Amino acid sequence: MKGVFSRLLMALLFKKKRVKIGIYGPPNAGKTTLANRIVHTFVDEEDDVGVSTEVPHETRRVVKREGVNIDLTKNLSQDNPVSNPKTKRSKAKLALDVVDTPGLATKIDFRDFMAYGMDEEVAKRRAKEATEGVIEAIKWLDDIDGVLLLMDSTEDPYTQTNIVIIGNMEARGIPVIIAANKVDLPDSAPQRIKNAFPQHHVVPISALKGDNIEALYGEMAKVFR
Amino acid sequence: MQIEMRLISKDKMESMSPTEKLRFVLDGVKSGNIVVLEGGLTSEEQMKLIELTMIEVSEDFPGIEMSGYPSKSGFLHMRKKTRLTVVGPAKTMKTIKKEKDLISAIISST
């Protein structure tokens, strides 16, 4: 594992032209929806990174989309200007690879999938693939430069999975932005996430509807450069 | 159904290698026990435990529930000290909830 100092040294000596950003979070937080939105906005409206459904563990393999150029000067709409003009001038561009990861979980029970109408055989296969996906997502942590941690703002954020991801990133010296997703839902409470993790950047968004998404891109351009 | 709770001393945890420690915890949990670790596991150890758990998930062992008190930063934030970690089998430990100074778990055999 790379330590904080070796990462800082490497960052100082060899500044990367393109950063690798992992989208992490629990199942059904909206990771693939966000990955799709980023790619639709900055690459191709027809290009999907993956499929989003209500069934947990829909993404069971890591998917990397290379060469995404976030350019806020071109893509910000006139209706949503960046509030801080300095951000727009000096840090409005970021070249990255987007890594959409399977949801991290401490338990995967095939019976939970049967509740979505799958037969036993299909549910067992999906559970097996989901466990492999979690392992793959964890292994990718060694190979990324920044983490977008997605949390469902309608759920309790203080889960051990969220705490473990953040703790690992802090130990490795990898920057983290928390996106408090699903703010379009009536029982959303992004402030609860801000209260739980006050030491981190928290941006309330709706990956599905696009609410406040420019603020997230601006934060990414600032933190992940 | 009887459920055993094992309270493991910090001395015992420190006497084991990282791999031994995770094996010890997971074996205890797979046997149906709730394992409480004085001193706790670091975030990296917890991530390794999740990884090891996923390798061993089966029909009878769907995984673990885990919680703990957050670590406290040591000198110059260089080293984080963990405090306590609770790990149990997801099959019987239905929910685990943490508040600032209280961890509660609902245990059920159904």
Chai-1 contact restraints between the chains, C-beta under 6 A:
chainA,res_idxA,chainB,res_idxB,connection_type,confidence,min_distance_angstrom,max_distance_angstrom,comment,restraint_id
A,T106,B,I50,contact,1.0,0.0,6.0,A-B,restraint_1
A,T106,B,G63,contact,1.0,0.0,6.0,A-B,restraint_2
A,T106,B,I64,contact,1.0,0.0,6.0,A-B,restraint_3
A,T106,B,M66,contact,1.0,0.0,6.0,A-B,restraint_4
A,K107,B,P62,contact,1.0,0.0,6.0,A-B,restraint_5
A,K107,B,G63,contact,1.0,0.0,6.0,A-B,restraint_6
A,K107,B,A90,contact,1.0,0.0,6.0,A-B,restraint_7
A,I108,B,V57,contact,1.0,0.0,6.0,A-B,restraint_8
A,I108,B,G63,contact,1.0,0.0,6.0,A-B,restraint_9
A,D109,B,P62,contact,1.0,0.0,6.0,A-B,restraint_10
A,T131,B,M54,contact,1.0,0.0,6.0,A-B,restraint_11
A,T131,B,V57,contact,1.0,0.0,6.0,A-B,restraint_12
A,V134,B,M54,contact,1.0,0.0,6.0,A-B,restraint_13
A,I135,B,E51,contact,1.0,0.0,6.0,A-B,restraint_14
A,I135,B,M54,contact,1.0,0.0,6.0,A-B,restraint_15
A,I138,B,M47,contact,1.0,0.0,6.0,A-B,restraint_16
A,I138,B,E51,contact,1.0,0.0,6.0,A-B,restraint_17
A,Q160,B,M66,contact,1.0,0.0,6.0,A-B,restraint_18
A,Q160,B,S67,contact,1.0,0.0,6.0,A-B,restraint_19
A,V164,B,S43,contact,1.0,0.0,6.0,A-B,restraint_20
A,V164,B,Q46,contact,1.0,0.0,6.0,A-B,restraint_21
A,V164,B,M47,contact,1.0,0.0,6.0,A-B,restraint_22
A,G167,B,S43,contact,1.0,0.0,6.0,A-B,restraint_23
A,N168,B,S43,contact,1.0,0.0,6.0,A-B,restraint_24
A,N168,B,M47,contact,1.0,0.0,6.0,A-B,restraint_25
A,A171,B,S43,contact,1.0,0.0,6.0,A-B,restraint_26
A,A171,B,E44,contact,1.0,0.0,6.0,A-B,restraint_27
